[in-house]
Amino acid sequence: MRTLIKGGTVLSTTGASRADVLVEGETIAAVAAPGLFDTADEVIDATGKYVLPGGIDAHTHMEMPFGGTFSHDTFETGTTAAAWGGTTTIIDFAVQPKGSTLQPTLDKWHEKADGNCAVDYGFHMILSDVNDTTLKEMEACIDAGVSSFKMFMAYPGVFYSTDGEILRAMQQARQTGATIMMHAENGIAIDQLVAQALAEGKGDPVQHGLTRPPELEGEATSRAIRLAQVTGAPLYIVHLSASQALAAVAEARNTGQNVFAETCPQYLYLSIEDLAKPDFEGAKYVASPPLREKWHQGDLWRGLRTNDLSVVSTDHCPFCFKDQKELGRGDFSKIPNGMPGVEHRMDLLHQGVVAGEISLGRWVEACSTTPARMFGLYPRKGVIAPGSDADIVVYDPAAKQTLSAETHHMNVDYSAYEGFEITGKVETVLSRGRVIVSPSGFTGSAGHGKFLSRDLCQYLN
């Protein structure tokens, strides 16, 4: 099967150029001057459109257990929604419960995902129980294509790890080349603030943000960086939301330390004002770290421009407002933490291009090429080049759309971006050469997506 994408503007991290893309089977065969190829089994006219590598969302939580419920997107519904939004690869998290080991956890997540994904997928491992057995299992996970391990400085009693446990895991990561991913919030102090707020009768959703102040994200980020410095381990800060945390990352990167960070669209566009919406509407915006005051947004956009923020992921973890978010009426600490977003990441970051916050090259870099390199998938993924997987998005930069729960494809009953009017829209998506989204609708299927065995981070000094 030969597919020719002609007449478009091909985007890469270095800019844009007019070129045609020839696909043979599952891979890209050639990127050539316009008109060089004129025949194929299928021809896609991309005149006036961008042609860019499929997005890689390196932080999703499909079917994740949390607070007595599960995130509402399955691997099928979540990856289908991802495809609609131009994301052709997700990296989800296998969640090790306390008292268990890593290999059975990974097996369980394979059972959930295998045969159900519309796009390709990989896994990170959540390391919540550090001991001699699990530390040794980290090597087996790497051999199985899972080369990154997430730890938590938050959620005492659930995922929380002590500094000593983090140190040991980082020492093991240094020996094996694995990357430690860190949820950096001071969970011990936060739990005290939460208890105090509830004792004072303050149970509204906005308290979620007020009891998780940015200073405690900054402190935990700094502490994680120091532990990584002592051990020599590479560190990746997930879902960075606060200027204080960004300053700590920037300082470490300026010294050459292998410290990286991602942010998420919700921290670029939403704020604590959304958490404060009346009639419990603020519960829709409860995630951790919480939404911040608006002034942080300018610093985060600047961090994207300077590469102190390397990646934009979603932390997609959707809970329905009805029956799930409502578990926390009167007690904000019981609201399931998480927001939907996997479908809108590419569009929302393109809005950053429209607004002059980032360049076209930076859009491609933060959404596709850098996560591919960060998590051992490049050049198979993240670039339009001969030999790479034909994960390709044809994007109409002039199309107008309004985001809404009525039109999105995520399996959740609200949109965090309800009513957002944006410029730019995905028109056609290819996953390994197969058209899975076209102007006529979704043409993919569950089971098309394959598991990706990942190499180590490709940015290490």
MOCOR-V33231 format. One record per residue. N is the residue number from 1. RES is the residue in one small letter. PHI is phi in whole degrees, 0 to 359 (* if undefined). Layout:
BEGIN
{{N	RES	PHI} {N	RES	PHI}}
END
This chain:
BEGIN
{{1	m	*} {2	r	249} {3	t	240} {4	l	245} {5	i	257} {6	k	239} {7	g	84} {8	g	266} {9	t	254} {10	v	277} {11	l	257} {12	s	219} {13	t	293} {14	t	261} {15	g	140} {16	a	225} {17	s	208} {18	r	287} {19	a	197} {20	d	257} {21	v	240} {22	l	256} {23	v	248} {24	e	237} {25	g	64} {26	e	263} {27	t	236} {28	i	278} {29	a	269} {30	a	199} {31	v	237} {32	a	226} {33	a	302} {34	p	305} {35	g	90} {36	l	295} {37	f	252} {38	d	231} {39	t	229} {40	a	192} {41	d	293} {42	e	221} {43	v	241} {44	i	250} {45	d	277} {46	a	251} {47	t	303} {48	g	78} {49	k	243} {50	y	273} {51	v	238} {52	l	225} {53	p	295} {54	g	305} {55	g	291} {56	i	238} {57	d	265} {58	a	273} {59	h	208} {60	t	228} {61	h	225} {62	m	272} {63	e	54} {64	m	273} {65	p	287} {66	f	199} {67	g	59} {68	g	85} {69	t	221} {70	f	228} {71	s	303} {72	h	275} {73	d	275} {74	t	279} {75	f	297} {76	e	288} {77	t	292} {78	g	292} {79	t	284} {80	t	294} {81	a	298} {82	a	302} {83	a	300} {84	w	305} {85	g	266} {86	g	86} {87	t	264} {88	t	250} {89	t	215} {90	i	240} {91	i	238} {92	d	261} {93	f	245} {94	a	279} {95	v	257} {96	q	281} {97	p	288} {98	k	304} {99	g	91} {100	s	251} {101	t	243} {102	l	279} {103	q	297} {104	p	299} {105	t	297} {106	l	298} {107	d	301} {108	k	296} {109	w	288} {110	h	299} {111	e	298} {112	k	292} {113	a	266} {114	d	300} {115	g	81} {116	n	242} {117	c	264} {118	a	275} {119	v	230} {120	d	291} {121	y	210} {122	g	225} {123	f	228} {124	h	260} {125	m	247} {126	i	277} {127	l	259} {128	s	252} {129	d	227} {130	v	266} {131	n	205} {132	d	302} {133	t	292} {134	t	290} {135	l	298} {136	k	292} {137	e	292} {138	m	303} {139	e	295} {140	a	295} {141	c	296} {142	i	299} {143	d	299} {144	a	271} {145	g	89} {146	v	244} {147	s	247} {148	s	222} {149	f	227} {150	k	265} {151	m	233} {152	f	233} {153	m	263} {154	a	242} {155	y	60} {156	p	305} {157	g	86} {158	v	241} {159	f	246} {160	y	304} {161	s	240} {162	t	286} {163	d	300} {164	g	295} {165	e	293} {166	i	298} {167	l	303} {168	r	296} {169	a	294} {170	m	293} {171	q	299} {172	q	293} {173	a	297} {174	r	299} {175	q	288} {176	t	261} {177	g	88} {178	a	289} {179	t	254} {180	i	267} {181	m	258} {182	m	232} {183	h	276} {184	a	256} {185	e	218} {186	n	282} {187	g	293} {188	i	294} {189	a	292} {190	i	300} {191	d	301} {192	q	293} {193	l	295} {194	v	297} {195	a	299} {196	q	294} {197	a	297} {198	l	295} {199	a	295} {200	e	271} {201	g	78} {202	k	263} {203	g	245} {204	d	288} {205	p	305} {206	v	299} {207	q	296} {208	h	302} {209	g	284} {210	l	291} {211	t	268} {212	r	236} {213	p	296} {214	p	299} {215	e	299} {216	l	281} {217	e	286} {218	g	298} {219	e	298} {220	a	294} {221	t	298} {222	s	299} {223	r	294} {224	a	298} {225	i	295} {226	r	293} {227	l	296} {228	a	293} {229	q	295} {230	v	296} {231	t	268} {232	g	80} {233	a	278} {234	p	289} {235	l	230} {236	y	235} {237	i	275} {238	v	273} {239	h	34} {240	l	291} {241	s	236} {242	a	238} {243	s	300} {244	q	297} {245	a	291} {246	l	298} {247	a	299} {248	a	294} {249	v	295} {250	a	299} {251	e	299} {252	a	294} {253	r	294} {254	n	294} {255	t	268} {256	g	90} {257	q	289} {258	n	283} {259	v	238} {260	f	229} {261	a	208} {262	e	241} {263	t	235} {264	c	227} {265	p	304} {266	q	299} {267	y	279} {268	l	272} {269	y	236} {270	l	249} {271	s	212} {272	i	297} {273	e	297} {274	d	290} {275	l	298} {276	a	270} {277	k	301} {278	p	285} {279	d	59} {280	f	69} {281	e	300} {282	g	299} {283	a	299} {284	k	299} {285	y	252} {286	v	281} {287	a	210} {288	s	231} {289	p	302} {290	p	279} {291	l	295} {292	r	254} {293	e	297} {294	k	300} {295	w	295} {296	h	295} {297	q	300} {298	g	299} {299	d	293} {300	l	292} {301	w	299} {302	r	296} {303	g	298} {304	l	293} {305	r	293} {306	t	271} {307	n	72} {308	d	290} {309	l	255} {310	s	270} {311	v	223} {312	v	244} {313	s	244} {314	t	250} {315	d	53} {316	h	301} {317	c	210} {318	p	275} {319	f	237} {320	c	295} {321	f	296} {322	k	282} {323	d	76} {324	q	254} {325	k	302} {326	e	292} {327	l	300} {328	g	255} {329	r	300} {330	g	86} {331	d	214} {332	f	302} {333	s	290} {334	k	258} {335	i	285} {336	p	303} {337	n	275} {338	g	155} {339	m	223} {340	p	278} {341	g	185} {342	v	300} {343	e	280} {344	h	249} {345	r	300} {346	m	297} {347	d	295} {348	l	293} {349	l	286} {350	h	296} {351	q	300} {352	g	296} {353	v	293} {354	v	302} {355	a	277} {356	g	82} {357	e	283} {358	i	221} {359	s	272} {360	l	301} {361	g	297} {362	r	290} {363	w	303} {364	v	296} {365	e	297} {366	a	288} {367	c	264} {368	s	219} {369	t	292} {370	t	295} {371	p	300} {372	a	297} {373	r	287} {374	m	298} {375	f	240} {376	g	69} {377	l	240} {378	y	272} {379	p	264} {380	r	301} {381	k	240} {382	g	90} {383	v	204} {384	i	263} {385	a	205} {386	p	304} {387	g	95} {388	s	281} {389	d	302} {390	a	278} {391	d	264} {392	i	224} {393	v	242} {394	v	262} {395	y	238} {396	d	268} {397	p	285} {398	a	258} {399	a	294} {400	k	251} {401	q	210} {402	t	241} {403	l	286} {404	s	196} {405	a	297} {406	e	288} {407	t	240} {408	h	283} {409	h	246} {410	m	288} {411	n	273} {412	v	213} {413	d	269} {414	y	209} {415	s	244} {416	a	290} {417	y	240} {418	e	306} {419	g	85} {420	f	297} {421	e	261} {422	i	231} {423	t	250} {424	g	113} {425	k	201} {426	v	293} {427	e	252} {428	t	221} {429	v	229} {430	l	248} {431	s	241} {432	r	48} {433	g	86} {434	r	264} {435	v	287} {436	i	249} {437	v	224} {438	s	226} {439	p	303} {440	s	272} {441	g	134} {442	f	279} {443	t	240} {444	g	274} {445	s	200} {446	a	298} {447	g	100} {448	h	294} {449	g	294} {450	k	247} {451	f	290} {452	l	253} {453	s	279} {454	r	261} {455	d	274} {456	l	283} {457	c	305} {458	q	262} {459	y	253} {460	l	288} {461	n	286}}
END
